[in-house]
Amino acid sequence: MNGLCCGALDVNSLDIQTGPEALSASLSDLLSDWGAGTREDICELIGPLVSELTPERLTELVERTRNTGREWEFYPADPFVRKLSRLIMRRVVTDSSEIDGTHQLRTLEDRRVLLVGNHLSYVDVNVLDYLCDAARYGAFADRFTAVVGPKVYTAPIRLLASLCFGAIKTPQSSSIASGEAVMSPREVARLARQTLERARERIEAGDHLVLFPEGSRSRSGALQSALPAAARYLEIPDLWIVPFAHTGCQKLVPLEEDHVYPNPVHIRIGAPIEAARLLERTPRNRSLAADVVGFWIAALLPEAYRGYYARPTSSSMEQASAIADELSREVST
């Protein structure tokens, strides 16, 4: 594969001195291998965008792809890659796709926002970004920063996709990590605290944080249990929680593949809820708070996708479901 290798642009196949043409060819190879179309069609599509890059921006982009993901840190979005992602998503997210509830975002311009949703693929945030932009909420999506696991940086196409939005690299929970993502609980805890601090900094800077409380992609498409650790983010002061849910991304990029198959995606955005109201009802109980968020996401999904939150199966789950319903009713009145 030309273009990106070992998590970075292969500079040996990208002659910076020749200008944008080499970059256009390299990206066309990568995106064609991913399944977004023929190399010729993609090259024609992205050519005008690449031609806008100055030599300085081209050099910066190469440096970004060399270094992104090497540290447990925040990585800002690259404006060129965001535009590129939206162009490519237009080819693979089919015309019958839709996003409902964007009106919920109108009141959030000056508020601290945490978007929480179900996790189906490596392109979930890219699709959310694209559909928000298509619905004329591109400026809102421009402020996305997602909390992502280390596996995002283990394949060239995933790394490229991650540059569409701000990203904070964080370790996976010891309970769900596998392969090279496995770390000692002590190290996970240390880096998790660092991630939370970076998240707080980005929200204070005006970013909209995107979090997948399940901590990993669903293997079946059905919603998994939310990790109690996800509730730590709810403790950021003056935060508004915005639940969202989507279907179709598990078919767009299947679980065991790094290949795209054009498919419709449907996203629903729920009503914003003040995090402080949730914390008042779940004092010092992160597990309960995380399950309330899980029920909010499930309420936006078709029944077949609700999985763990399809119905309460214990007294604690009944409590979480009741709190979720109560707060939702308060918001709607």
Backbone hydrogen bonds, N-H to C=O, Kabsch-Sander energy under -0.5 kcal/mol:
donor,donor_aa,acceptor,acceptor_aa,energy
4,L,2,N,-1.2
5,C,8,A,-3.8
8,A,5,C,-1.7
10,D,3,G,-3.8
11,V,9,L,-1.2
13,S,10,D,-1.7
14,L,11,V,-1.4
16,I,14,L,-1.1
18,T,15,D,-1.6
19,G,16,I,-1.6
21,E,18,T,-0.5
22,A,19,G,-0.8
23,L,19,G,-0.7
24,S,20,P,-2.8
25,A,21,E,-2.4
26,S,22,A,-2.3
27,L,23,L,-2.8
28,S,24,S,-2.1
29,D,25,A,-2.0
30,L,26,S,-2.0
31,L,27,L,-2.9
32,S,28,S,-2.1
33,D,29,D,-2.4
34,W,30,L,-1.4
35,G,31,L,-0.9
35,G,32,S,-0.7
36,A,31,L,-2.4
42,I,38,T,-2.5
43,C,39,R,-2.5
44,E,40,E,-2.1
45,L,41,D,-2.1
46,I,42,I,-2.9
47,G,43,C,-1.4
50,V,46,I,-2.7
51,S,47,G,-2.4
52,E,48,P,-0.6
52,E,49,L,-1.0
53,L,50,V,-1.8
58,L,54,T,-2.5
59,T,55,P,-2.1
60,E,56,E,-2.3
61,L,57,R,-2.5
62,V,58,L,-2.1
63,E,59,T,-2.2
64,R,60,E,-2.6
65,T,61,L,-2.3
66,R,62,V,-1.3
67,N,63,E,-1.9
68,T,64,R,-2.6
70,R,67,N,-1.8
73,E,71,E,-1.7
75,Y,167,A,-3.4
78,D,163,L,-3.2
82,R,78,D,-2.3
83,K,79,P,-2.0
84,L,80,F,-2.4
85,S,81,V,-3.1
86,R,82,R,-2.1
87,L,83,K,-2.0
88,I,84,L,-2.4
89,M,85,S,-3.0
90,R,86,R,-1.3
91,R,87,L,-0.5
91,R,88,I,-1.3
92,V,88,I,-1.1
93,V,89,M,-3.0
94,T,92,V,-0.9
94,T,263,N,-1.1
97,S,94,T,-2.1
98,E,265,V,-1.8
100,D,267,I,-3.0
104,Q,101,G,-2.2
105,L,102,T,-2.1
106,R,103,H,-1.2
108,L,105,L,-1.6
109,E,106,R,-0.5
111,R,108,L,-1.6
112,R,238,D,-0.8
113,V,111,R,-0.6
113,V,207,D,-0.5
114,L,240,W,-2.6
115,L,209,L,-3.5
116,V,242,V,-1.8
117,G,211,L,-1.7
118,N,244,F,-0.5
120,L,118,N,-0.6
124,D,121,S,-1.0
127,V,123,V,-2.6
128,L,124,D,-2.2
129,D,125,V,-2.9
130,Y,126,N,-2.5
131,L,127,V,-2.9
132,C,128,L,-2.2
133,D,129,D,-2.3
134,A,130,Y,-2.7
135,A,131,L,-1.4
136,R,133,D,-1.8
137,Y,132,C,-3.2
141,A,137,Y,-2.1
142,D,138,G,-2.1
143,R,140,F,-1.3
144,F,141,A,-2.2
145,T,208,H,-2.3
146,A,166,G,-2.9
147,V,210,V,-2.2
148,V,146,A,-0.7
148,V,168,I,-2.4
152,V,149,G,-1.4
153,Y,150,P,-1.7
154,T,151,K,-1.4
159,L,155,A,-2.2
160,L,156,P,-2.3
161,A,157,I,-2.2
162,S,158,R,-2.1
163,L,159,L,-0.8
163,L,160,L,-1.2
164,C,161,A,-1.7
165,F,162,S,-1.0
166,G,144,F,-2.3
167,A,75,Y,-2.6
168,I,146,A,-2.7
169,K,73,E,-2.4
169,K,167,A,-0.6
170,T,148,V,-2.8
176,I,173,S,-1.6
177,A,173,S,-1.9
181,A,178,S,-2.0
182,V,179,G,-1.5
188,V,184,S,-2.6
189,A,185,P,-2.4
190,R,186,R,-2.1
191,L,187,E,-2.5
192,A,188,V,-2.4
193,R,189,A,-1.9
194,Q,190,R,-1.6
195,T,191,L,-2.6
196,L,192,A,-2.3
197,E,193,R,-1.9
198,R,194,Q,-2.4
199,A,195,T,-2.7
200,R,196,L,-2.4
201,E,197,E,-2.3
202,R,198,R,-2.5
203,I,199,A,-2.4
204,E,200,R,-2.4
205,A,201,E,-1.5
206,G,203,I,-1.4
207,D,202,R,-2.7
208,H,143,R,-3.1
209,L,113,V,-2.1
209,L,207,D,-0.7
210,V,145,T,-2.7
211,L,115,L,-3.0
215,G,212,F,-1.9
218,S,119,H,-2.7
223,L,305,Y,-2.6
227,L,213,P,-2.9
230,A,227,L,-1.8
231,A,228,P,-1.8
232,R,229,A,-1.6
233,Y,230,A,-1.3
234,L,231,A,-0.9
235,E,232,R,-1.4
236,I,233,Y,-1.4
239,L,236,I,-0.9
240,W,112,R,-2.7
241,I,273,I,-3.5
242,V,114,L,-2.9
244,F,116,V,-2.5
245,A,268,R,-2.3
247,T,266,H,-2.0
251,K,248,G,-1.2
252,L,248,G,-1.7
253,V,249,C,-2.3
257,E,254,P,-1.7
260,V,34,W,-3.0
261,Y,252,L,-2.8
263,N,92,V,-2.0
266,H,247,T,-2.3
267,I,98,E,-2.3
268,R,245,A,-2.8
269,I,100,D,-2.3
270,G,243,P,-3.4
273,I,241,I,-2.3
275,A,239,L,-2.6
277,R,274,E,-0.8
278,L,274,E,-1.1
279,L,275,A,-2.6
280,E,276,A,-1.8
281,R,277,R,-0.8
281,R,278,L,-0.7
282,T,278,L,-0.9
285,N,282,T,-1.8
289,A,285,N,-2.2
290,A,286,R,-2.7
291,D,287,S,-1.9
292,V,288,L,-1.9
293,V,289,A,-1.9
294,G,290,A,-2.1
295,F,291,D,-2.2
296,W,292,V,-1.9
297,I,293,V,-2.2
298,A,294,G,-2.4
299,A,295,F,-2.0
300,L,296,W,-0.5
300,L,297,I,-1.4
301,L,298,A,-1.6
305,Y,302,P,-2.1
306,R,302,P,-0.5
306,R,303,E,-1.4
308,Y,223,L,-2.9
309,Y,306,R,-2.4
310,A,307,G,-2.2
318,E,314,S,-2.4
319,Q,315,S,-2.0
320,A,316,S,-2.2
321,S,317,M,-2.7
322,A,318,E,-2.3
323,I,319,Q,-2.3
324,A,320,A,-2.5
325,D,321,S,-2.4
326,E,322,A,-2.6
327,L,323,I,-2.7
328,S,324,A,-2.0
329,R,325,D,-2.3
330,E,326,E,-2.0
331,V,327,L,-2.0
332,S,328,S,-1.8
333,T,329,R,-0.9
